[in-house]
Structure formats: C-alpha cells, structure tokens
Amino acid sequence: MKARIGIVGFRGYSGAELVRLLDRHSEVETVLLEHRHDSDDPPQPLSAKPRTRVPSTPEAIQAEGLALVFLATPAGVSMELAPGMLEAGAKVIDLSGAFRLRESAAYSRWYQEKHTAPQLLSEAVYGLPEFCRDRIRGARLISNPGCYPTAANLAIQPLVAVGVIDRACGIVCDAKSGVSGAGRKPSLKTSFCEVTENFSAYAVLDHRHVPEILMVSGIEEAELSFTAQLLPIHRGILETIYFRASGVASAEELVNIYSRRYAKEPFIRLYQPGVMPDIRGVESTNFCDLGVRLDESSGRAVIVSAIDNLVKGAAGQAVQNMNLALGFEETKGLLL
C-alpha cells in the first residue's frame, strides 16, 4: 500500500512544488489539508486528477491514516499545527523557519517574534541530508533548511571542517534569489513593477537565514558577511562565496576536498576548477552545483553554489527528507 502524505499550504509556491514532485513518486498518495480558506485554487483542466481534501486537524490526520505531513506554511502556522499533528501520530516535515534553530531566544532575535512551541525545538532534527542523514531517518519532526543556508552550507562546511579557510579573513556570501523565495502572499516589494528590470538587496546584516549558516558550518557571526539580493526571475539561487584559502595550493585541491566529502551524495554536482555553475543548470532539479576558482599567488578563492530555491531549497529537499524518514530510496521521485 502507498503511504498517505498530507500537505498543508498546497496553494503556495513550495506547496505546489511538493504536489508536483509527489505526483511522480510511486510510493505515496497525496492528501491536501485545508487550513486557509481565503484563497481560490488555480484554474485546473477538466482532465486534472481529483484529490482528497480534508481539514488540517488531528482528527482528520488520524482518520486518513497519514504517515507524514508537510507544513508548507508560515512559521506561526507551523507552530500552531505541528504539536497536534505529532500527537495524532504523523511525522512532520516543516518547510518554515519555525523549528530550525535550537533555542527560542535565537528564534526571537532573528525572526522578531515569540516562539509559541518551544517544547519542540529540542526534538526537531535539522533536515540537511548531506550532514544529518542518520538523525533524519529516526526523526518525528524534521525542520527543512532554508534555501539560502542550503546553498551556503553545502559550499562552506566541507572546507571549514578541514581547515582550509582562513577564518580570520572572514567569509563573504553574496546570495541572489528568484522572487518565488518570498512566497506567494502579495507584497509591494515583490510586485511585477517593483521587481522587473530591477535588482535589490534586502535584510542586510540581519537576514533570518544567517544563524542556520553559522549553526551548520560551525563559524562565528563575526566571520560571515551575508547579503541576500532579489533577482527579477521566478526561481533559482546563485551564491558567490569569497574567502582566503589556507594550506591548499590549487583549485584542484579544493575540488578534491568536495569530491571526498560528497563522493556518495546523489544531489551534489562538482565542476572542473574555474568552471562555474549557473541557475539554468539546476532549474526544477534537486541538485546543488558547485564551482571553485583559486588565485594561487594571493590565496583568494571563490565558490559558486547554485540551487533551485523551490526544489533543493524547499520542496525537493523536503521530499528527500520524507524518503529518509519513511524508509524509501533517498532519490525516489527526485530523479527523472
């Protein structure tokens, strides 16, 4: 029998991407969980497959026999719904920032609001499979990483771990994202006339994704300069990361570090030294592409990390986590 999987927030960009990915997953059946009733569904052709819809209540979770629920919702909604869904016996994968940080005080600082379910922070497992796979397999509550930290940590952490970044010189992460990363809720800054033919930075020095980068990569806040910028495109993230290399003499050595670390990782793709990935190469995929260049005389190094913010940065990584949590093949539904 197929596992029955619920999605709250299926009308949003990440939720709709989850529906798309799960439709091609042979081991699951999707149930749409209604929480917000103020949005109309997008137009559907007459041939569209009818879907089961039930309220997003613990009673409905139990009645439908859901093995797992995705929360593609704002953090406040996730904090409201997660406790009851766990109590109803479903595993939960949350795509918001509600359970990514370990302490409620850190959450309050970076998200500028009180955490209303702090009792779950110690239980939540950070869902970056390349670093947390064993914990994800046994988890009841999985916190899907943010899109910017996913691209940043996959690039930075292996180099920090082996000590080839001169941390005294700092790390600069110049991150650019498509507009879908801001979510579907209308706002002035993401309206067409504001975004088209424009390019802008936001949340400078206080972006809420910064603590995730620090937490996973093991660096200090003073060592990282992170700036997020909005590209006038629908989807995709490209991060250009600058640092001073120490103890390596060539870009090939940096690529070899990644090759050893990611040798068995199905969703990490490395480029030849000096060849850089781009957004088009990862569009609608669950891959993270990494390219490296090093100036040997000065030690200046650049990493370019590219992902699709809606897939590896959200729904695809959530499906990867679901596969681990429910014992499916990790790549199921994610490779064509």
N, C-alpha and C positions, 0 to 999 in steps of 0.2 A: 504494500500500500504506500501511496505517496504521503509524505509529511505535509500537514496542513500549516501554512505560514500566513500570518496576518501582517498587514501594512496599515499603519496609521500615518496620515499625511500623504496619501497617494496622489493627491492633486498637485502637490508641489513638484519642483524640478527633480529633486533627488528621489522623491517617492515615485514619480512617473518613470524614472530610470530604473528603479527597483522592479516595477511592474514589467518593464520591457525585458530585463535580464531574467527574471523568474519565469517568464513565459517560455523561455527556451531551456529551462532547467528541467530535466526529465524526472527528478526525484521529488518535486514539490508541487503542491496545489495552492494557489494564492487566494486568500480571503481578504477583501477590502474592509477595513474597520473605520466606520464613520465616527468622526469626532467634531468636525467643524461643518456646520450646515449653511454657511453663508456664501458658499462658492458653487457656481454651476460647473458641471462636468464639461470638458471639452467636447466638441462635436465628434460623433462616432459613426462610421459607416454601418449600413444595415448588416453587413457580414461580421461585425465585431463580436467576439466571443462574450457571452454573458458571464458576469462574475458574481460570486456570492458576496453580499454586503450585510454586515451586522454592526451593531453598536460596539464601540470600543470600551466595553465594560468587562469586569472579571467574570460575570455570569456568562456573557457571550463567549469569552475565551474558553471557558470550561465546556460549554455546550457544543462548541465547534471542534473541540479537541485539538486546539492549536498547539503545535510543538514549540513554536517560536514566533515572536512578534517583532517587527521592525518599527521603531519610532522615528519617522522622518518629520519631526515636529520641532518647533522652537523649544529652547531649554526649559522654559516654565511649564509647557505642556508635558514634556518628558518627565519632569519631576513629579507632576501630578499623576500621571498614568502608570509609571513604572512599578511602584510598590504593589498596586492591585494586580497587575498582570503577573508579576512574580509570584504573588500569593495564590493566583489561580493556577499556577503550575507551568506557565510558559517561560521559556528562556526569552530574554530581551536583548536586542541589539539597538542601541540608541545612537542616532546619527547627529544629535546636537552636542553642544559642549557641556551638558548637564553633569556628566559623571567622568569627565576626562582628568580632572585634577584631583589630587589626593586629599586636600583639605578645604573645608568650606570657606576659611578665611581667604585662601588664594582665589577661590571662585569669586567671592565678593569683590576682591580687588580688581580682577581682570574683567569681570562681566558686569560690574557695577549694579549688582542686585544680590539679595539674600538667597542662599541655597535653602530650599524647602524640604529636601530629602537627604540631609547629611548622613543619615544612618546607612545609606547605600554606598557612600564613597569608598569605604574600606573594602567593600566586596567587589566593586566594579573592576573589570580587567580591561586595560588599555588594548585596543584591538588593532595593533600594527603587526600583522602576522610574521613579517620577516624578523621581528625581535621578540614577539610574545606568544609564539605559536603554541607552546606546551600549556601555558596558562589558559589560552583561549579554549582549548579542547575541553577543559573541565569547568568552564565558566557558566554561571547562570545569568549574569548581567555583563554585557560587553559594551564598552564605550568606543564607538567608531572614531578614529582620529580625524582631526580637521584636515582640510585639503592642503593648505599651506604647510603645516607641520609634516604631512606625509612626504611631500616632495623634498622638504628641507632635511628631515631626519634620515631618509634613505641615502642622501648625499653626504651628510656631515658625520653621522655617528660612526661608521666604519673607520674613518680617518682619525677621529678623536680617540677611538678605542686603542689604536696602535701608536698614537702619539706623534703623528706626522704633521699636525697643525701647530704652528707657533701661536699658542693661545694668548700670549702677551700682546701680540699684534692685533688681536680681535678677528672676528669673522663678520663679513658684511653679506647680508642676504637681500638681494633686490628681487622682489617677487611680484609677478604680474598675473592677473587672473581675468578670465571672461566674466561677463556680467551675471551669468546664472549662479555664480557663487554667492551672490547677495540674496538669493531666494526669490520666490515668485510674488511676494507681497509688494504691491506698488509703492514706490517712493520717488521723490523728485530726483535724487541723485542717480537713480538707475533708469529713469525715463529715456525714451529714444533721443529726444532733443538734447539732453544733457550728456549722453554717452557718445553718440555718433560723432565722428571726426574729433574726438577728444581723448585725453589721456591724463589721468589724475592720480595722485597719491592720497591715501586716507589712513586714519588711525595711526599717525606717525608717532613712534616711540611708545605707544600703549595698545598695540593690537592684541586682541584677546588670545590669539594663537601662539604668542611668544612663549608662555610658560610650558606649552607642550614640547616645543623645540628644546627648551632647557632641560625638561624632565627626561626626555629620551636620549638626547645627545650627551648629557652629562656636563654641560658647560654652564657658566655663570651668566647672569643677566648682563653684567658689565662687559662680557666678552662678545656679545652679539648685538649687531645693529641690523634690525629687520624693518623693511618698509614694504607695505603692500600697495599695489597700484592697479587701477581698473583699466582693462583693455576694452576697446569698443568691438568685442567679439562675443559670441554666445557662450562658448565653453573652452576650457583649457587653462593650464597654469604652466608658466615657464619661470624658473628661478635661476638667477645668475648669482653664484656664491663666490666671494673673493676671500682669500686668506694668504698668509705666508707659510710656505711649506718648510718643514724641518726634518732633516735626516733622510731625504729622498733626493735623487739626482736627476730624475726624469719623469715625464708624464706616464711613461710605460710602467714605472714602479707604482704610481697611484692607481692605474688601471688594474695592475696585478693584485693590489690590496682589495679592490672591489671584486675582482674575479674569484679570489679565495673566499671572501665573505659571502658572496651571492652565488656560488657555484651551483647550488641546488634550488635556487629560487626561481619559480616559473614566471614571475612577472617583473623581473629586473632585466633590462637590456643595456649592455655596455657598448660604447662606440670606440673606434680607434682613437688614439691620442690626437687631439687637435680637431677632431670631427665632432660637431655639436648637434644635439637633437633639437627638434622644434615641436611646436604644438600639433601641427597637422599629422605628424608621425604617430601620435598617441591618441588622436581623436576617437572617441567611442570605444576605447580599449581599457583594460585594467593594467596596462604596463606603466612602469616608471623607466624612462630612458635617461641615461647618464653619459655626459661627455666631459672630458678633462683636458686642460692645457696648462703647462707649466713653463715659466721663463726660468731656465736653469741658472742664469747668471745672478738674478735677483731673488729667486725663490717665490716670486709672485705666482699664485695659482688661481685658476678659475674652474669651477664646476658648473655645468648647466644641467638642471634637472627638469624634466618635462613630464607632466601627467595630464589626464583629463580630470578636471575637478569634479565632474559628476559621476565618474566611474572609479578609478583608483582613489580619488579624493572623496568619495562618498558611497554611492550605491554599489559599485563593483567590489570595493573593499569590504562592504557590509555583507555581500554575498559570499566573498572569500571567508569571512569570519563565520557565517552561517554554516558553510561546508565543513569547517573545522569543528564547530560546536556540535553538529549533528552527525558527524562521522562520515560525511560524503567525501569523495575525491575533491581536493582543495581547488582544482581548476574547473570544477563542474559548472557549466553554464557561462563560463567566462572566456573560453577559447573556442573560436569557430572552427 
